[in-house]
Amino acid sequence: MLALVKRDWLVTRSYRLPFVLDLFFGVVNLAVYFFISRTFAGAALDKLGGAPSYFAFATVGIVLTGVLSAAATGLAGRLREEQLTGTLEALLAQPITVQELSLGLVGFPFLFAGIRGAFYLLLAVLAFGVDVSHMSWAGFFLCLLAGAAAFSALGVLLGAVVLVLKRGEVLVGLLTFGMGLVGGAFFPVSVLPNWLEPIGRIVPTGLAFHGVRSAAFVGTGWAGDAIALACMGAIGLPIAVWVFGRALAYAERSGTIAQY
């Protein structure tokens, strides 16, 4: 797993301009929401999950959406690249288990998204004045870790979809975007239609957004979300790895591993 993470880091580092532009785009995205928040400076804050401003609310959405995207689409994206470059068969010929393959391929995108998200959050606090004086650091990191487990389970399942359907990355992107939107990344779940609001409160993204915002801006009320996310990860990740193994076995039997 560490070898796969190191390899992906070396590949990413070799393309320096896209690497820098990726970070720069995130800063620009943060600034856009900062100026949007100034437009609604007088808006009511009672629906923002304890966030002191809409910008603080959106910052958590931006950070967690990046982590969700990396965890959910990282494996699918890496598998797609391996297929396109013709290296997937060579990788599978190595003495590597299904667990090592699935978690190793998603490792670097996920770790990079987490570090990048922490940088954006620090920038929001230092440069844009987001108030985190009530933050529960334990709750913040526990919600992040539990959310990571739940998101990773989803990512491994979506990787299985790519192995079987080949062009499943469109479905992967659509599902990730939908979960972020319904879960309350950039607006409160309470403004959703009545039939959609309950879904927004129970999907992993909704639990993660609420838990992290509660820990960051209130300091309490995050424990239930962390426990629910941890249970989703503990149950979902072994199932997802098993499904990925079945998808891999199907691709090997049908001789379609290298097809894209």
Secondary structure by P-SEA (a helix, b strand, c coil): caaaaaaaaaaaaaaaaaaaaaaaaaaaaaaaaaaaaaaacccccccccccccaaaaaaaaaaaaaaaaaaaaaaaaaaaaaaaacaaaaaaaccccaaaaaaaaaaaaaaaaaaaaaaaaaaaaacccccccccaaaaaaaaaaaaaaaaaaaaaaaaaaaaacccaaaaaaaaaaaaaaaaccccccccccccaaaaaaccaaaaaaaaaaaaaccccccaaaaaaaaaaaaacaaaaaaaaaaaaaaaaaacccccc
